[in-house]
Amino acid sequence: MGNAWIRGVGATRGLVGVVVAPFAVSIAAAACSPRGPAPTYASDETWFAEPESAVAAEARDEGPFAETLRRVARSRGLDVLQPVAARRVSRRDALRHVRAKAARDVPPEVMLAQGELLRSLGVVPRNYDYLAGVYALLADNLAGFYDQDEDALFLVDDLRGASVHETIVHELVHALQDQHFDLNRMLRFRAGQSDRTAAAHALCEGDATAATMSVVAGSAVRLSADELQGMMLHSVAERSSAPPEVLQRSLVMPYIDGLRFVQALYERGGWPEVDAAYRRLPRSTEQLLHLEKYDENELPETVRPPPVPDGFVVIDRDTLGEQALRILLDQWSPGRAPEAASGWRGDQYVVVRRRRGDEVAFGFGIHIRMEREADAEELVAAVAEPGTGALTLPAPDAGGVEADVRACRERADLGPLALVRRGSAVALVAGPYRRTPALRSASRCDDGLAWAEKSLDPWGEADETSSR
């Protein structure tokens, strides 16, 4: 049972299961079921011991695998519309499969941009190899995945006992979702639509997680989302070699947020209520996180992206969304991150690049709109949490009147980190910085604050230039 990525999370065509980072739309639902904590029930799944005979039996609609599919379908309330193939592969080959899908489905510039986004904000080490880190985290936690393109589930061959049973059930739910609701339609990569895709992906994972609990524990609400979150974060941290916390949370949160959403739907109308969510998908992770906003179909506000600095081009422009904003804020202000992100109304960010000969520079800017000025103040306070925050806020003016906020921190390697709040709008920019073996700032606080100010200028026009 499991989660990529990154940003509220996106999805790549052909595979469903774990997302590796709300910011890794790149691999973002390249999906697998990460290995969860050791289950507490007995498994009767022995058919993988003789894979050839088992697959042959399954093709004749008999044997333990076919019976498991029927049992999952009865419990989930979705008819089996066609057989599902199953294959056992090495962990190395499973990871190759995921990487190949991600490489085919997501523009390489988007993958590059995700690493620069996290690096620019200082939530991964300065010279962290982002893609290598994401795939290492996935390799440590991958149990299986369902491939929509092949109508087949894949399990890694080092699973044993009850873990095999749990993973089979989870991935068979994905197969039934695909047969009834068309996962490729929902989860394929769309430029600029990461938050919306992340919401759909979380629905799929929450559904599969709740249905797995129904099969193996007798109830879709036996375990709360909070309980599962603690278990999964502990499991991921224990299995992995000290990956950045932002990636760990990105791997896990689609399952947790999706489970909370699905359980709320299930408790008021059972599986038919969950099925209805596939016919009217949540339009944002804000809707996923706040059921009342889903019920009211409250749509995100359209937000103008930050302008592009002279000489730079956009390599990624997208919406971060409430889920990914919360994961980011959790790096600076864990106790207040959910509340600080909950006033989100919309955002647009850009990752920009400049080439001058052999020199390459990157920068990141985001324009966020909150529902009320008080929500924007809470967001700024989370970014500037004393002791852990990314910034230090200036002291209030002598008159005690709340003025618009301007704050900046010089960084020798990553350039300025600058924030401006104006009413209910917040701009945060990082860099530009030069990508060399030793990172170097390409600007100072005056530049960063000017960029942030322009991001909130209602009259300026953002440069639409993009290298994609």
C-alpha positions in Angstrom: 0.0 0.0 0.0 1.5 3.2 -0.4 2.0 7.2 -2.1 5.7 11.4 -6.4 5.7 14.2 -6.2 6.0 16.6 -5.9 3.5 19.4 -6.0 0.4 18.4 -5.1 1.6 15.8 -7.6 1.3 15.0 -11.2 1.2 11.8 -13.0 2.8 10.2 -16.0 0.9 8.2 -18.5 0.8 4.5 -18.2 1.6 3.8 -14.5 -0.3 4.5 -11.3 0.7 4.0 -7.7 3.1 6.2 -5.8 3.9 9.7 -6.6 7.4 10.7 -5.8 7.1 14.3 -5.0 4.5 16.9 -5.3 7.3 18.7 -7.0 8.3 15.8 -9.2 5.6 16.1 -11.7 8.2 14.6 -13.7 7.9 11.3 -12.0 4.9 12.4 -10.4 2.6 9.6 -10.5 4.9 7.4 -12.1 3.5 5.2 -9.8 4.1 2.4 -7.7 2.9 1.1 -4.5 5.6 1.9 -2.0 6.2 -0.8 0.6 4.1 0.0 3.7 4.6 -1.1 7.2 4.5 -4.8 7.8 0.8 -5.9 7.7 -0.7 -7.8 10.6 -2.8 -10.4 8.7 -2.1 -13.7 7.1 -1.7 -14.0 3.4 -3.1 -16.8 1.2 -1.3 -15.6 -1.9 1.0 -18.3 -3.1 0.4 -18.2 -6.8 3.6 -16.2 -7.5 5.6 -19.2 -6.5 5.0 -20.7 -9.9 4.5 -17.7 -12.2 4.0 -19.5 -15.5 1.3 -21.8 -14.3 -0.4 -19.1 -12.3 -0.6 -16.7 -15.3 -1.9 -19.6 -17.4 -4.6 -20.3 -14.8 -5.5 -16.6 -14.6 -6.0 -16.5 -18.4 -8.6 -19.3 -17.9 -10.3 -17.2 -15.2 -9.3 -19.6 -12.5 -6.7 -20.0 -9.8 -6.0 -17.9 -6.7 -5.2 -14.7 -8.6 -8.4 -14.6 -10.5 -10.3 -15.3 -7.3 -8.4 -12.5 -5.6 -9.5 -10.1 -8.4 -13.2 -11.2 -7.9 -12.9 -10.7 -4.2 -11.4 -7.2 -4.6 -14.1 -6.3 -7.1 -16.9 -7.4 -4.7 -15.4 -5.5 -1.8 -14.8 -2.3 -3.9 -18.2 -2.6 -5.7 -16.7 -2.5 -9.2 -17.4 -5.3 -11.7 -14.4 -6.9 -13.5 -14.7 -5.9 -17.1 -11.7 -7.8 -18.4 -8.8 -10.0 -17.1 -5.8 -8.4 -15.5 -2.3 -9.8 -16.2 0.3 -9.9 -13.5 4.1 -10.1 -13.7 6.9 -10.3 -11.2 10.0 -8.4 -12.0 13.2 -7.5 -10.3 13.4 -4.3 -8.3 16.0 -3.0 -10.8 13.7 -3.8 -13.8 10.7 -2.2 -12.1 12.6 1.0 -11.6 13.8 0.9 -15.2 10.2 0.6 -16.3 9.2 3.6 -14.2 12.1 5.7 -15.4 11.4 4.8 -19.1 7.7 5.9 -18.7 8.7 9.2 -17.0 11.3 9.9 -19.7 8.7 9.3 -22.5 5.8 11.2 -20.9 7.3 14.3 -19.2 9.5 16.9 -20.9 13.0 16.8 -19.6 12.9 20.5 -18.9 10.2 19.9 -16.4 12.2 17.3 -14.6 15.2 19.7 -14.5 13.0 22.5 -13.2 11.7 20.5 -10.3 15.2 20.0 -8.9 16.1 23.7 -9.4 12.8 24.7 -7.6 13.6 22.7 -4.5 17.3 23.7 -4.6 16.5 27.4 -5.0 14.4 27.3 -1.8 17.0 25.5 0.2 14.8 22.5 1.0 17.3 20.0 -0.6 21.1 20.3 -0.3 22.7 22.8 -2.7 24.3 20.2 -5.0 21.8 17.5 -4.5 21.2 15.3 -7.5 17.5 15.5 -7.5 16.6 12.9 -10.1 19.0 10.4 -8.7 17.6 11.1 -5.2 14.0 10.6 -6.3 14.8 7.3 -8.0 16.8 6.1 -5.1 13.9 6.9 -2.8 11.5 5.1 -5.1 13.8 2.1 -5.5 13.9 1.7 -1.7 10.2 1.8 -1.3 8.8 0.4 -4.5 6.6 -2.7 -4.1 4.6 -2.7 -7.3 2.7 -0.7 -9.9 -0.2 -1.0 -12.3 0.6 -0.1 -15.9 -2.5 1.2 -17.7 -0.9 0.9 -21.1 -0.4 -2.9 -20.6 -3.4 -3.6 -18.4 -1.0 -5.4 -16.1 0.2 -5.1 -12.6 3.9 -5.6 -11.7 5.3 -6.7 -8.4 8.9 -6.7 -7.4 10.3 -10.1 -6.8 11.7 -9.6 -3.3 8.3 -9.2 -1.7 7.3 -12.1 0.6 4.2 -13.2 2.4 1.5 -10.7 3.4 3.3 -7.9 1.6 2.6 -9.7 -1.7 -1.1 -10.0 -0.8 -1.5 -6.3 0.2 0.3 -5.1 -2.9 -1.7 -7.3 -5.2 -5.0 -6.0 -3.7 -3.9 -2.3 -4.0 -2.9 -2.7 -7.6 -6.0 -4.6 -8.6 -8.0 -1.7 -7.3 -6.1 0.5 -9.7 -6.9 -2.0 -12.5 -10.6 -1.7 -11.7 -10.3 2.1 -11.6 -8.8 2.0 -15.0 -11.5 -0.3 -16.5 -14.3 1.9 -15.2 -12.8 5.5 -15.2 -9.9 5.5 -17.6 -6.8 6.4 -15.6 -4.8 7.7 -18.6 -7.5 10.4 -19.1 -7.1 11.5 -15.5 -3.4 11.2 -14.9 -1.5 11.8 -18.1 0.9 14.7 -17.9 -0.5 18.1 -18.9 1.8 21.1 -18.9 0.7 23.6 -16.3 -1.9 21.3 -14.8 0.1 19.7 -12.0 -2.2 20.7 -9.1 -5.3 19.4 -10.9 -3.6 16.1 -11.8 -2.3 15.8 -8.2 -5.8 16.0 -6.9 -7.0 13.2 -9.3 -3.9 11.1 -8.4 -4.6 11.4 -4.7 -8.2 10.3 -5.3 -7.0 7.2 -7.0 -4.5 6.4 -4.3 -6.9 7.2 -1.5 -9.5 4.9 -3.1 -7.0 2.1 -3.5 -5.8 2.5 0.0 -9.3 2.5 1.5 -10.3 -0.5 -0.7 -7.2 -2.4 0.4 -8.1 -1.9 4.0 -11.7 -3.1 3.2 -10.3 -6.3 1.8 -7.6 -7.1 4.3 -9.0 -5.6 7.5 -12.8 -5.7 6.8 -13.3 -1.9 6.8 -12.4 1.0 4.6 -12.3 3.3 7.7 -10.5 0.9 10.0 -7.3 3.0 10.0 -7.4 6.8 10.0 -5.4 8.9 7.6 -3.4 10.3 10.6 -2.5 6.9 11.8 -1.5 5.8 8.3 0.7 8.9 7.8 2.7 8.2 10.9 3.2 4.6 9.9 4.2 5.4 6.3 6.6 8.2 7.2 8.3 6.0 9.7 8.5 3.2 7.1 9.9 5.4 4.4 12.5 7.0 6.7 13.6 3.6 8.0 14.0 2.1 4.5 15.7 5.0 2.8 19.2 6.5 3.1 18.4 9.9 4.6 16.5 11.4 1.7 15.4 15.1 2.1 12.3 15.3 4.2 10.5 17.2 1.4 10.8 14.1 -0.8 9.7 11.7 1.9 6.5 13.7 2.5 5.9 14.1 -1.2 6.0 10.3 -1.6 3.5 9.8 1.2 1.0 12.7 1.2 -1.0 11.7 -1.9 -2.0 8.5 -0.1 -2.8 10.3 3.1 -4.7 13.2 1.7 -6.5 10.9 -0.8 -7.5 8.5 2.0 -8.9 11.3 4.1 -11.0 12.6 1.1 -12.2 9.1 0.1 -13.1 8.1 3.7 -15.2 11.3 4.1 -17.0 10.4 0.8 -17.4 6.8 1.8 -18.9 7.6 5.2 -21.7 9.7 3.7 -22.5 7.4 0.8 -20.4 4.3 0.5 -18.5 3.3 -2.7 -21.2 4.9 -5.0 -20.2 8.3 -3.5 -16.6 7.6 -4.2 -17.4 6.5 -7.8 -19.2 9.8 -8.3 -16.0 11.7 -7.5 -14.4 10.1 -10.7 -17.3 11.6 -12.7 -16.7 15.0 -11.1 -13.0 15.0 -10.3 -11.6 17.5 -7.7 -10.3 20.4 -9.7 -7.5 21.3 -7.3 -5.8 19.9 -4.2 -7.6 22.7 -2.3 -10.8 20.8 -3.2 -9.2 17.5 -2.2 -8.1 18.9 1.2 -11.4 20.7 2.0 -14.5 18.6 1.2 -16.8 21.6 1.5 -14.9 23.4 -1.3 -15.3 20.3 -3.4 -19.0 20.2 -2.7 -19.3 23.9 -3.6 -17.0 23.4 -6.7 -14.9 26.4 -5.5 -12.4 26.9 -8.3 -8.9 28.3 -7.9 -8.4 32.0 -8.7 -6.6 32.8 -11.9 -3.2 34.2 -11.0 -0.7 36.0 -13.2 2.7 34.3 -13.2 5.8 36.3 -12.1 7.5 38.3 -14.9 10.6 36.8 -16.4 13.9 38.6 -15.7 15.7 40.1 -18.6 17.8 37.5 -20.5 15.9 34.5 -19.0 13.4 32.1 -20.5 10.8 30.0 -18.7 11.5 26.2 -18.5 8.5 25.4 -16.3 5.4 27.4 -15.5 2.8 25.8 -13.3 0.6 25.9 -10.2 2.0 24.7 -6.9 -1.4 24.2 -5.2 -2.3 24.0 -1.6 -1.0 20.4 -1.1 2.5 21.2 -2.3 2.5 24.6 -0.6 1.8 22.8 2.7 4.6 20.4 2.1 7.0 23.2 1.5 5.9 25.2 4.5 6.3 22.0 6.6 10.1 22.3 6.0 10.1 25.7 7.8 7.2 25.6 10.1 5.9 22.1 10.8 3.4 22.9 13.5 1.6 25.6 11.5 2.0 24.5 7.9 -1.6 23.1 7.3 -3.2 26.2 8.7 -0.8 28.5 6.9 -1.6 26.9 3.6 -5.3 26.5 4.1 -6.1 30.1 2.9 -4.7 29.3 -0.6 -6.8 30.6 -3.4 -4.4 30.2 -6.4 -0.8 30.6 -7.5 1.5 30.5 -10.5 5.2 29.9 -10.5 8.0 30.0 -13.0 11.4 28.4 -13.1 13.6 30.4 -15.4 17.0 29.8 -17.0 19.6 32.0 -18.8 22.5 30.7 -20.9 25.6 32.8 -21.6 28.3 30.8 -23.2 29.2 28.0 -20.7 27.4 29.8 -17.9 23.9 28.7 -16.9 21.8 30.5 -14.3 18.4 29.6 -12.8 15.8 31.4 -10.7 12.4 30.7 -9.2 9.4 33.0 -8.6 5.9 32.4 -7.3 2.9 34.6 -7.0 0.3 33.3 -4.4 -3.1 34.6 -3.7 -4.7 33.9 -0.4 -8.4 34.3 0.6 -7.9 37.1 3.1 -5.1 39.4 4.2 -5.0 37.5 7.5 -4.3 34.3 5.6 -1.4 36.0 3.8 0.0 37.1 7.1 -0.2 33.5 8.4 1.6 32.3 5.2 4.4 34.9 5.7 4.8 34.0 9.4 5.2 30.3 8.4 8.0 31.2 5.9 9.6 33.2 8.6 9.2 30.9 11.6 11.8 31.9 14.2 14.6 29.4 14.3 13.6 27.3 11.3 12.1 29.7 8.8 13.6 30.7 5.4 13.5 34.4 6.2 13.6 36.9 9.1 10.9 39.5 9.1 11.7 43.1 9.6 10.5 44.7 12.8 7.1 46.4 12.7 7.2 50.1 12.1 7.3 52.4 15.1 3.6 53.3 14.8 2.6 49.7 15.1 0.7 49.9 11.9 0.8 46.7 9.8 2.5 47.6 6.6 3.1 45.5 3.5 6.0 43.2 4.2 9.3 43.2 2.3 12.0 40.8 3.5 15.1 39.3 1.9 18.1 37.2 2.8 21.4 37.2 0.9 22.8 33.8 0.0 26.3 33.5 -1.4 25.5 30.4 -3.3 21.8 30.6 -4.3 21.3 34.3 -4.6 18.7 36.3 -2.7 15.5 34.8 -1.2 13.0 37.6 -1.2 9.4 37.9 -0.1 6.8 40.7 -0.6 3.3 40.6 0.8 0.8 43.2 -0.5 -2.7 42.7 1.0 -3.7 39.1 0.4 -1.0 38.5 -2.2 2.4 37.1 -1.6 5.4 36.8 -3.9 8.5 34.7 -3.1 11.5 34.6 -5.4 14.8 32.8 -5.2 17.9 33.6 -7.1 19.0 33.9 -9.9 22.1 31.8 -9.2 24.7 30.3 -11.4 24.8 26.5 -11.7 28.5 25.7 -11.5 30.4 23.1 -9.4 30.4 25.8 -6.7 27.1 27.6 -6.9 27.4 31.4 -7.1 24.8 34.2 -6.7 23.9 36.0 -9.9 22.0 38.8 -8.1 21.5 40.5 -4.8 18.6 41.5 -2.5 17.8 44.7 -4.4 17.3 42.5 -7.5 15.2 39.9 -5.6 12.9 42.4 -4.0 12.4 44.2 -7.4 11.4 40.9 -9.0 9.0 40.1 -6.1 7.5 43.5 -6.3 6.9 43.2 -10.1 5.3 39.8 -9.5 2.5 41.6 -7.6 2.2 44.5 -10.0 -1.4 44.3 -11.4 -0.4 46.3 -14.5 2.7 44.5 -15.7 2.6 41.8 -18.3 4.4 38.6 -17.6 6.8 37.5 -20.3 5.3 34.4 -22.0 8.6 33.3 -23.5 9.2 29.6 -22.9 11.9 27.2 -24.1 9.4 24.4 -24.4 
